[in-house]
Amino acid sequence: MRKGENIVRNKTLELQPCSHRVIIPLYIPNEEGYYQDAFKIFKMCLLSVQKTAISPLKISVISNGSTAIVNEKLYKLYEDNYIDELIIETETIGKINSILKALRTAEERLITITDADVLFLNDWEKEVIATFEAFPKAGMVSPVPIYRTQLRHTGNIWMDYLFSNKLKFSPVKNREGLTKFAKSVGWPDLELHLKDVIATLEGKNKIKAVVGNSHFVGTYKKEVFDKIPLTNSNYKLGGTSEYLYNDLPILKMGGYQLATYDNYAYHMGNALEQWIEKEFENLKTEHKQYNNFQTIKTLKASPIKYVVSEKIFKKMFKYKGFKQWIYKQKGLTKDQIYNFLERDFLGDNN
């Protein structure tokens, strides 16, 4: 039996103004071996993104089958207002499906999706916003430039700027950042010829961005996710999930995948190193000011352009001669062209 009337009936929502949400999927099945430092690393990720942002953030954390002890620690962070939305799944539902739990109801203009082992640096949000403003067609911007991403789901960029000198190879801005990322994922130390130049695009006010990026951390325009599949992913990790839920929606909206020219975050991996702790300690707390991001243009899908770019134009990069010609036109020397063609591991992922 119901008595009286619910006091919130017909009341309008009064939420704190916020235009940027951060979504962090978390999987820590235990705190031993591979996962020994996992919670410490996650906490550094969480605190660093809050500390260095210049606008108020709302943070969603999805515990994807983590151990009960980890969930208790997460709830304490939630109680202490470090987390705005905490979702706890008792069984492992997969990385993409964890993200979808928060993503499908997110209303913020910008949505950052990050792995739980990313250390955000000062100016990351400032530079990501500046990149969106400089490139109206940007659909996703990562604060971490990665080498050899120039052909990674970037066919629309190459088609638009094929004969423009705004798309070219430029000197790497932060060689140390490239090297640290490579080491963090277990790649060998980068030789000089693997970090001398990188493909860049020039936008408004001569701002440069790196062509292509990686999924482990990136900020998206909300409208990109209008194109995600209606059903959940069948994979716990990998498979076609990242392409279908991260890459393809951007391409269908005619968006560019870019990264900041300089490095504004580090991939920490699963082992907590001394240099990471030092970087974390040196972070400065930024003053937060609300921004509705009206200067960031909305993407509008163009199905015809998508078909031309993805089904026709990008296939030309399968031909070695075409890539040689393009790379020469965009500023690579003969030796650099050879190195790119021989070691273009990401090129075939376009």
PEVENVEN-V79723 format. One record per run of one state. SS is the DSSP state (H for helix, E for strand, C for the rest). FROM is the first residue (numbers start at 0). LEN is the number of residues. If there is no record, write none. Layout:
ss=SS from=FROM len=LEN
ss=SS from=FROM len=LEN
This chain:
ss=C from=0 len=19
ss=E from=19 len=7
ss=C from=26 len=6
ss=H from=32 len=3
ss=C from=35 len=2
ss=H from=37 len=15
ss=C from=52 len=5
ss=E from=57 len=7
ss=C from=64 len=3
ss=H from=67 len=12
ss=C from=79 len=5
ss=E from=84 len=5
ss=C from=89 len=5
ss=H from=94 len=9
ss=C from=103 len=6
ss=E from=109 len=5
ss=C from=114 len=3
ss=E from=117 len=3
ss=C from=120 len=3
ss=H from=123 len=11
ss=C from=134 len=3
ss=E from=137 len=5
ss=C from=142 len=12
ss=H from=154 len=6
ss=C from=160 len=6
ss=E from=166 len=5
ss=C from=171 len=3
ss=H from=174 len=10
ss=C from=184 len=7
ss=H from=191 len=3
ss=C from=194 len=2
ss=E from=196 len=6
ss=C from=202 len=1
ss=H from=203 len=3
ss=C from=206 len=1
ss=E from=207 len=4
ss=C from=211 len=5
ss=E from=216 len=5
ss=H from=221 len=6
ss=C from=227 len=13
ss=H from=240 len=12
ss=C from=252 len=3
ss=E from=255 len=5
ss=C from=260 len=4
ss=E from=264 len=3
ss=C from=267 len=6
ss=H from=273 len=8
ss=C from=281 len=21
ss=H from=302 len=16
ss=C from=318 len=1
ss=H from=319 len=10
ss=C from=329 len=4
ss=H from=333 len=9
ss=C from=342 len=4
ss=H from=346 len=3
ss=C from=349 len=1
